[in-house]
Amino acid sequence: MWKGIFFSYLDKANQKRGGHRIATGKFTRLKDESWPDCAKDGYAAKPRKGDALPFFNLHLDATTDSQSLHGSCPVIKGEKWSVTK
């Protein structure tokens, strides 16, 4: 079974721009209501129109959180568009 794709956002720190990225926002637009169950082994957030999902890349002490991942499940029907900023 395909488990999805997982990405971490551990950017090279740019001290001139303030250091590490603190958080990432994920915006997704599904063109129909189908929802895959590939995330059943972990956390999952079903997107709804207008939702954004923030997740944090650093711990409170500003050290990198190596567990900061987001995953993507396959599209069952229709299209999925995502923007990460």
N, C-alpha and C positions, 0 to 999 in steps of 0.2 A: 504494500500500500504506500502510495506517495504521501509523504509527511509534510510537504510544503517547503518553502524556502525561508531561511532565517538569516537576518543581517544584524550586525552590531554597528553602532555608530561611534566608533572610537577614532575620532579625527586627530590628526597631528595638531598639537596645541599651537596656537598662534598668539603669543603673549602680547603682541602689538594690538591685537583685536580683542584682548580680554581673557585669553586662555581657552580652555576647553568649552565645547558646546555643553550647556547645562541640560537642555531638554530638546526633544524633537516632537513635532506635531504631525500627525498622519491624517490626511483627508482622503476619503474614498467615496466614489460614486458607483453604485451598482445600478445597472439599467433594468434589472428585474428583481424579483424577490427571492430567487433561489439562494440557498445558503449551504455551503459545503460543511461537512463535519470533520475535516482533517485536523482541527485544533482540539479534538475531544480529549487528548492526553495532557493538555495544559490549559492556560488561560485563553479565553476568546472573548472578543467584543463584536457583537453583530452591529454593523454600521446601519444607521438610519439617515435619511436625508437631512443634511445640515450638520451632522455630527463631526467632531474632530476628536482624535484620540492622542493625548499627550503622553509621552513616557520620558523618564529621566535617565540621562547617561552618566550622571555623577551621584555619589553618595553625598550626604549632608556635609561631610568634611572636605568636599571637592575632589576626592579621589575617584578614579575611573571605576564604574560599575561594570565588570565584565559579564554580568548576567543581563545587561540591558540589550535585549533583542526584540525584534519584531518579526513576525512571520507572515507569509502570504499563502493562502490556500488556492487551489486551482478554480477556475471559473467553470461552473456546471452548465450554465446557460446564459447567453447574452454577453455583455461586456463589463469589464471592471476598469475604472480609471483611478489612479492614485497620484497624489501630489505629496511630497515630503518637503517641508520647509524648515 
